[in-house]
Amino acid sequence: MIFDTDVLIRFFRGDKAAARLLDAERARAISIVTFMELMQGAESRAEVAVIRRFLREQGFALVPIDEAISYLAASLAEEHARASGLRVADALIAATARERGEILATGNARHFRSIAGLELKVFRPAQSRPD
């Protein structure tokens, strides 16, 4: 299963539903895009270290962007950007999951729902926090 960035952010904020979702899946992976988004959002070197340690200890595979993922993401962006608000990072994450034939776990189903051939596991946060 490929995990979208929002699931991991919720986990790090203490969301119990996110923790249960992560615990339920043994084959865990993230796109390199998710990794970059997590690093970008980290507020200190200590937070970067916590994120890196968690990903390593929990056995997350880090999936790079290859040529096939790049071209599929470009096609998805062209087709879905205006209709559903699909942005570059989400197009790359969706393309990663679809290209690998894996389920995408996300709380952001609105952007992904219309993508043919992409199987979603929709995450519902246990607690709602204002962003």
C-alpha positions in Angstrom: 0.0 0.0 0.0 1.2 3.5 -0.9 0.5 6.1 1.8 -0.4 9.7 0.9 1.3 12.4 2.8 -1.9 13.4 4.7 -2.1 10.0 6.4 1.4 10.4 7.8 0.9 14.0 8.8 -2.2 12.9 10.8 -0.2 10.1 12.3 2.5 12.5 13.5 -0.2 14.7 15.0 -1.4 11.8 17.1 -4.4 10.7 15.1 -5.5 7.2 16.3 -7.3 6.3 13.1 -4.1 7.0 11.1 -2.1 4.9 13.6 -4.6 2.0 13.2 -4.4 2.3 9.4 -0.6 2.2 9.4 -0.5 -0.7 11.9 -3.0 -2.7 9.8 -0.7 -2.7 6.7 2.6 -4.6 6.7 3.6 -3.7 3.1 4.1 0.0 3.5 5.5 2.4 0.9 5.6 6.1 0.1 6.5 8.0 -3.0 9.6 10.1 -2.8 7.2 13.0 -3.2 5.6 12.2 0.1 9.1 12.0 1.7 10.0 15.4 0.3 6.7 16.9 1.5 7.4 15.5 5.0 10.9 17.0 5.0 9.6 20.3 3.8 7.0 20.4 6.6 9.5 19.5 9.3 10.1 22.4 11.7 13.5 21.3 13.0 16.4 18.9 12.5 15.1 16.9 15.4 11.7 16.5 13.6 13.5 15.4 10.4 15.3 12.8 12.5 12.1 11.5 14.0 10.4 11.2 10.6 13.4 9.4 9.1 13.7 7.0 12.1 10.0 6.2 12.0 10.0 5.4 8.3 13.1 3.2 8.7 11.9 1.4 11.8 8.4 0.8 10.3 9.9 -0.6 7.1 8.5 1.9 4.6 9.7 1.4 1.1 10.7 4.7 -0.6 9.5 4.6 -4.3 11.5 6.8 -6.7 9.9 8.6 -9.7 10.9 6.8 -12.8 10.1 7.5 -16.5 6.8 5.6 -16.5 5.6 7.4 -13.3 6.6 10.7 -14.8 4.7 10.3 -18.0 1.6 8.9 -16.3 1.6 11.8 -13.8 1.8 14.3 -16.7 -1.2 12.6 -18.3 -3.1 12.6 -15.1 -2.4 16.3 -14.5 -3.5 17.1 -18.0 -6.8 15.1 -17.5 -7.7 16.0 -13.9 -6.1 19.3 -12.9 -9.1 21.5 -13.8 -11.8 19.0 -13.0 -10.7 17.8 -9.6 -7.9 20.1 -8.6 -5.2 17.5 -9.0 -1.8 19.2 -8.3 1.7 18.1 -9.4 2.6 16.3 -6.1 -0.8 14.4 -6.0 -0.4 13.5 -9.7 3.0 12.0 -9.0 1.8 10.1 -5.9 -1.3 8.8 -7.8 0.9 7.7 -10.7 3.3 5.9 -8.3 0.4 3.9 -6.8 -1.2 3.2 -10.2 2.0 2.3 -12.0 2.9 -0.2 -9.2 -0.6 -1.6 -9.0 -0.9 -0.7 -5.3 -3.7 0.8 -3.3 -3.4 4.5 -2.3 -4.3 5.3 1.3 -5.4 8.9 1.5 -7.8 11.2 3.2 -7.9 13.4 0.1 -10.2 11.2 -2.0 -11.6 14.2 -3.8 -8.5 14.7 -5.9 -8.0 11.0 -6.7 -11.5 9.5 -7.0 -11.9 10.2 -10.7 -8.6 8.5 -11.7 -9.3 5.3 -13.6 -7.4 2.3 -12.5 -6.4 3.8 -9.1 -7.7 1.9 -6.1 -8.2 4.0 -3.0 -8.3 3.2 0.7 -10.1 6.4 2.0 -8.8 7.5 5.4 -11.1 9.2 7.8 -9.3 11.1 10.6 -10.3 10.2 14.1 -9.9 13.8 15.2 -10.5 16.9 13.3 -8.0 19.8 13.6 -8.1 23.1 11.8 -5.4 23.6 9.3 
